[in-house]
Amino acid sequence: MTLESIRHAAGASFIAAALCGTLSIVYSSWRNGISPMPTSAPVRREVVRELRKLASGGTLVDTGSGWGTLVFHMLRTCPGWRIIGIENSPLPLWYARFARRLLPSALRDQVRFERGDLFQYPYAQADAVVCYLHPAAMKRLSMVLKEQLSPGTPVLTVFFALPGWHPVRVITCRDLYRTKVHVYEAGF
């Protein structure tokens, strides 16, 4: 095999991998109704600020954790939490799991990313829930959380509200979109 044929094969492999990754994102976005969106820095800071006000630790579930940007920020800035990211889109999930491996072992042990259906997850074990989902998913998840969460469990939603829930407060972030973070307590 010549050097030129090796380069050609490597280039073709890279293009095939990029195409598969792109198709994976497109398919998952179509199936989920939204593409995996990284959380902006101002929004991450507000979520953490609110989380610190509400609770000091336990099990936190991030529904639709995507690339893990919010999870990793909470992990570094909210000690005492064991964080579980739930994602069903293969490429963002793979990236988040890979990035987890790069963490120091003390932090790595506090986080995991699961491939799963966020509507089937057992939320009764959660001490807090964070959601950044589209309106149809929020409507469906609203019923699941009402049935499973203990009264007083904090639920923070990014951008979209939980239908049928009354927020304790709504924070407007200082980002380009003036993103809202809705803060709820289950059962109230």
Buried (B, 14 or more C-beta within 10 A) or exposed (E): EEEEEEEEEEEEEEEEEEEEBEEBBEEBBEEBEBBBBBBBEBBBBBBBEBBEEBBEEBBBBBBBBBBBBBBBBBBEBBEEBBBBBBBBBBBBBBBBBEBBEEBEEEBEEBBBBBEBEBEEBEBEEBBBBBBBBBEEBBBEBBEBBBEBBEEEBBBBBBBBBBEEBEBBEEBEBEBEEEBBBBBBBBEE
